[in-house]
Amino acid sequence: MDTYSAIAVFVLAVAVLASATDRRTKPLERRLARLERKVDVVMAHLGVEEEVDPRMAEVDALLAQDKKIAAIKLYREVTGAGLAEAKEAVERRMR
C-alpha cells in the first residue's frame, strides 16, 4: 500500500469515527436541553432565581463600547463556556 492510500484509509477511518460520535452526542444534547427546561420550570414554580454573576454587567459594558472580542473573553471566563458557545451568547446579548 502506498503512502497516499494509507493516508486515504486513515482519513476515512477518522471520518467514520467522527460520524459515530456525532450520532451519539445529538440525543444526549436533546436530553440535556429537555432536562434544563424541566429544571427551569421547577425553579420558576418554587420562585427560585438563578444568581447572576455581577461580571455579566461588565460583558454588557464591553458590548456597549463595541469591544465584542473582550466581551467574549470575559463571558468565557465567567461562565466556563467554549468559544463558539460564548460567541453565540454574546451576540444574543447584543440584540
NUDOVO-143050 format. One record per residue: residue number from 1; x, y, z of N, C-alpha, C, O in turn. Coordinates in Angstrom, 1 decimal. Example, Ala and Ser with C-alpha at 12.3 -4.5 7.8 and 13.67 -1.06 7.14 Angstrom:
pos n.c1 n.c2 n.c3 ca.c1 ca.c2 ca.c3 c.c1 c.c2 c.c3 o.c1 o.c2 o.c3
1 13.2 -5.7 7.8 12.3 -4.5 7.8 13.2 -3.3 7.8 14.2 -3.3 8.5
2 12.8 -2.2 7.1 13.7 -1.1 7.1 12.9 0.0 7.9 13.4 1.1 8.0
//
This chain:
pos n.c1 n.c2 n.c3 ca.c1 ca.c2 ca.c3 c.c1 c.c2 c.c3 o.c1 o.c2 o.c3
1 0.9 -1.2 0.0 0.0 0.0 0.0 0.9 1.2 0.0 1.8 1.3 0.8
2 0.7 2.1 -0.9 1.5 3.3 -1.0 1.0 4.3 0.1 0.0 4.2 0.7
3 1.8 5.4 0.2 1.5 6.4 1.2 0.2 7.1 1.1 -0.5 7.3 2.0
4 -0.2 7.4 -0.2 -1.4 8.1 -0.4 -2.6 7.2 0.0 -3.6 7.7 0.5
5 -2.5 5.9 -0.3 -3.6 5.0 0.0 -3.7 4.9 1.5 -4.9 4.9 2.1
6 -2.6 4.9 2.2 -2.6 4.8 3.7 -3.2 6.0 4.3 -4.0 5.9 5.3
7 -2.9 7.2 3.7 -3.5 8.4 4.2 -5.0 8.5 4.0 -5.8 8.9 4.8
8 -5.4 8.0 2.8 -6.8 8.0 2.5 -7.6 7.1 3.4 -8.7 7.4 3.9
9 -7.0 5.9 3.7 -7.7 5.0 4.7 -7.8 5.6 6.0 -8.8 5.5 6.7
10 -6.7 6.3 6.5 -6.7 6.9 7.8 -7.8 8.0 7.9 -8.5 8.1 8.8
11 -7.9 8.9 6.8 -8.9 9.9 6.8 -10.3 9.4 6.8 -11.1 9.9 7.5
12 -10.5 8.3 6.1 -11.8 7.6 6.1 -12.2 7.1 7.4 -13.3 7.2 7.9
13 -11.2 6.5 8.1 -11.4 5.9 9.4 -11.8 7.0 10.4 -12.7 6.9 11.3
14 -11.1 8.2 10.4 -11.4 9.3 11.2 -12.8 9.8 11.0 -13.5 10.2 11.9
15 -13.1 9.9 9.7 -14.5 10.4 9.3 -15.6 9.5 9.9 -16.6 10.0 10.4
16 -15.4 8.2 9.8 -16.3 7.2 10.3 -16.5 7.4 11.8 -17.6 7.4 12.3
17 -15.3 7.5 12.5 -15.4 7.7 14.0 -16.1 8.9 14.4 -16.8 9.0 15.3
18 -15.8 10.0 13.7 -16.4 11.3 14.0 -17.9 11.2 13.8 -18.7 11.8 14.5
19 -18.3 10.6 12.7 -19.7 10.5 12.4 -20.5 9.7 13.5 -21.6 10.0 13.9
20 -19.8 8.6 14.0 -20.4 7.8 15.0 -20.5 8.5 16.3 -21.5 8.4 17.0
21 -19.5 9.3 16.6 -19.5 10.1 17.8 -20.6 11.2 17.7 -21.3 11.4 18.7
22 -20.8 11.8 16.6 -21.8 12.8 16.4 -23.2 12.2 16.6 -24.1 12.8 17.2
23 -23.4 11.0 16.1 -24.7 10.4 16.2 -25.0 10.1 17.7 -26.2 10.1 18.1
24 -24.0 9.8 18.5 -24.2 9.5 19.9 -24.5 10.8 20.7 -25.2 10.8 21.7
25 -23.9 11.9 20.3 -24.0 13.2 21.1 -25.3 13.9 20.8 -25.8 14.6 21.7
26 -25.8 13.8 19.6 -27.1 14.5 19.4 -28.2 14.1 20.3 -28.9 15.0 20.9
27 -28.5 12.8 20.5 -29.5 12.5 21.5 -29.2 13.0 22.9 -30.1 13.4 23.7
28 -27.9 13.0 23.3 -27.6 13.5 24.6 -27.8 15.0 24.7 -28.2 15.5 25.8
29 -27.5 15.7 23.7 -27.8 17.1 23.7 -29.3 17.4 23.8 -29.6 18.4 24.5
30 -30.1 16.7 23.1 -31.5 16.9 23.2 -32.0 16.6 24.6 -32.9 17.3 25.1
31 -31.5 15.5 25.1 -31.9 15.1 26.5 -31.5 16.1 27.5 -32.3 16.5 28.4
32 -30.3 16.7 27.4 -29.8 17.7 28.3 -30.7 19.0 28.2 -31.0 19.6 29.2
33 -31.1 19.3 26.9 -31.9 20.5 26.7 -33.3 20.3 27.4 -33.8 21.2 28.0
34 -33.9 19.1 27.3 -35.1 18.8 28.0 -35.0 18.9 29.5 -35.9 19.5 30.2
35 -33.9 18.4 30.0 -33.7 18.4 31.5 -33.5 19.9 31.9 -34.0 20.3 33.0
36 -32.8 20.7 31.2 -32.7 22.1 31.5 -34.0 22.8 31.5 -34.3 23.6 32.4
37 -34.9 22.5 30.6 -36.2 23.1 30.5 -37.0 22.7 31.8 -37.7 23.6 32.4
38 -36.9 21.5 32.1 -37.6 21.0 33.3 -37.1 21.7 34.6 -37.9 22.1 35.4
39 -35.8 21.8 34.7 -35.2 22.5 35.9 -35.7 23.9 35.9 -36.0 24.5 37.0
40 -35.8 24.6 34.8 -36.2 26.0 34.7 -37.7 26.1 35.2 -38.0 27.0 35.9
41 -38.5 25.1 34.8 -39.9 25.1 35.2 -40.0 24.9 36.7 -40.8 25.6 37.4
42 -39.3 24.0 37.3 -39.3 23.7 38.7 -38.8 25.0 39.5 -39.4 25.3 40.5
43 -37.7 25.6 39.0 -37.2 26.8 39.7 -38.2 27.9 39.6 -38.4 28.6 40.6
44 -38.9 28.1 38.5 -39.9 29.1 38.4 -41.1 28.8 39.4 -41.6 29.7 40.0
45 -41.5 27.5 39.4 -42.6 27.1 40.3 -42.2 27.4 41.8 -43.1 27.8 42.6
46 -41.0 27.2 42.2 -40.5 27.4 43.5 -40.2 28.9 43.8 -39.9 29.2 45.0
47 -40.1 29.7 42.8 -39.8 31.1 42.9 -38.3 31.3 43.2 -37.9 32.3 43.7
48 -37.5 30.4 42.7 -36.1 30.4 42.8 -35.5 31.1 41.6 -35.8 30.6 40.5
49 -34.6 32.1 41.8 -34.0 32.7 40.6 -32.5 32.3 40.6 -31.9 32.3 41.7
50 -32.0 32.2 39.4 -30.6 31.8 39.3 -29.8 33.1 39.6 -30.1 34.2 39.1
51 -28.7 32.9 40.3 -27.8 34.1 40.6 -27.1 34.5 39.3 -26.6 33.7 38.6
52 -27.1 35.8 39.2 -26.4 36.4 38.0 -25.1 36.9 38.5 -25.0 37.7 39.4
53 -24.0 36.5 37.8 -22.7 37.0 38.2 -22.6 38.5 37.9 -22.9 38.9 36.8
54 -22.1 39.3 38.8 -22.0 40.7 38.6 -21.1 41.1 37.4 -21.2 42.2 36.9
55 -20.2 40.2 37.0 -19.3 40.5 35.9 -20.1 40.5 34.6 -19.5 40.9 33.6
56 -21.3 39.9 34.6 -22.1 39.9 33.3 -22.4 41.4 32.9 -22.6 41.7 31.7
57 -22.5 42.3 33.9 -22.7 43.7 33.6 -21.5 44.3 32.9 -21.6 45.1 32.0
58 -20.3 43.7 33.2 -19.1 44.1 32.5 -19.1 43.7 31.1 -18.7 44.4 30.2
59 -19.7 42.5 30.9 -19.8 42.0 29.5 -20.7 43.0 28.7 -20.4 43.3 27.6
60 -21.8 43.4 29.3 -22.7 44.3 28.6 -22.0 45.7 28.4 -22.2 46.3 27.3
61 -21.2 46.1 29.3 -20.5 47.4 29.2 -19.5 47.3 28.0 -19.3 48.2 27.3
62 -18.8 46.2 27.9 -17.9 46.0 26.8 -18.6 46.0 25.5 -18.1 46.5 24.5
63 -19.7 45.4 25.4 -20.5 45.4 24.2 -21.0 46.8 23.8 -21.0 47.2 22.7
64 -21.3 47.6 24.9 -21.7 49.0 24.6 -20.6 49.8 24.1 -20.8 50.8 23.3
65 -19.3 49.4 24.4 -18.1 50.1 23.9 -17.6 49.5 22.6 -16.6 49.8 22.1
66 -18.4 48.6 22.0 -18.1 47.9 20.8 -16.8 47.1 20.9 -16.0 47.0 20.0
67 -16.6 46.4 22.1 -15.5 45.5 22.3 -16.0 44.1 22.4 -15.9 43.5 23.5
68 -16.4 43.6 21.3 -17.0 42.3 21.2 -16.1 41.1 21.6 -16.4 40.2 22.4
69 -14.8 41.2 21.2 -13.9 40.1 21.5 -13.6 40.1 23.0 -13.5 39.0 23.6
70 -13.4 41.3 23.6 -13.2 41.3 25.0 -14.4 40.8 25.8 -14.2 40.2 26.8
71 -15.6 41.1 25.3 -16.8 40.6 25.9 -16.9 39.1 25.8 -17.3 38.5 26.8
72 -16.5 38.6 24.7 -16.5 37.1 24.6 -15.5 36.5 25.5 -15.8 35.5 26.2
73 -14.3 37.0 25.6 -13.3 36.5 26.6 -13.8 36.6 28.0 -13.6 35.6 28.7
74 -14.4 37.7 28.4 -14.9 37.8 29.8 -16.1 36.8 30.0 -16.2 36.2 31.0
75 -16.9 36.7 29.0 -18.1 35.7 29.1 -17.5 34.3 29.3 -18.1 33.6 30.2
76 -16.5 33.9 28.6 -15.9 32.6 28.8 -15.4 32.4 30.2 -15.5 31.4 30.8
77 -14.7 33.5 30.7 -14.1 33.4 32.0 -15.2 33.3 33.1 -15.1 32.5 34.0
78 -16.3 34.0 32.9 -17.4 34.0 33.9 -18.2 32.7 33.9 -18.5 32.1 34.9
79 -18.4 32.2 32.7 -19.3 31.0 32.5 -18.6 29.7 32.3 -19.2 28.6 32.6
80 -17.4 29.7 31.8 -16.7 28.5 31.5 -17.1 27.9 30.2 -16.8 26.8 29.8
81 -17.8 28.8 29.4 -18.3 28.3 28.1 -17.2 28.2 27.1 -16.1 28.8 27.2
82 -17.4 27.4 26.0 -16.4 27.3 25.0 -16.5 28.5 24.1 -17.4 29.4 24.2
83 -15.6 28.6 23.1 -15.5 29.8 22.3 -16.8 30.0 21.4 -17.4 31.1 21.4
84 -17.3 28.9 20.8 -18.5 29.1 19.9 -19.7 29.4 20.8 -20.5 30.3 20.4
85 -19.8 28.7 21.9 -21.0 29.0 22.8 -21.0 30.4 23.3 -22.0 31.1 23.3
86 -19.8 30.9 23.7 -19.6 32.3 24.2 -19.9 33.3 23.1 -20.6 34.3 23.4
87 -19.4 33.0 21.9 -19.7 34.0 20.8 -21.2 34.1 20.5 -21.7 35.2 20.4
88 -21.9 32.9 20.5 -23.3 33.0 20.3 -24.1 33.7 21.4 -25.0 34.5 21.1
89 -23.7 33.4 22.6 -24.3 34.1 23.8 -24.1 35.6 23.8 -25.0 36.3 24.0
90 -22.9 36.0 23.5 -22.6 37.4 23.5 -23.4 38.1 22.3 -23.9 39.2 22.5
91 -23.4 37.4 21.2 -24.2 38.0 20.1 -25.7 38.1 20.4 -26.3 39.1 20.0
92 -26.2 37.2 21.2 -27.6 37.3 21.6 -27.8 38.5 22.5 -28.8 39.1 22.5
93 -26.8 38.8 23.4 -26.9 39.9 24.3 -26.8 41.2 23.5 -27.3 42.3 24.1
94 -26.3 41.2 22.3 -26.1 42.5 21.5 -27.5 42.9 21.0 -27.7 44.1 20.7
95 -28.4 42.0 20.9 -29.7 42.3 20.2 -30.6 43.1 21.1 -31.7 43.4 20.8
//
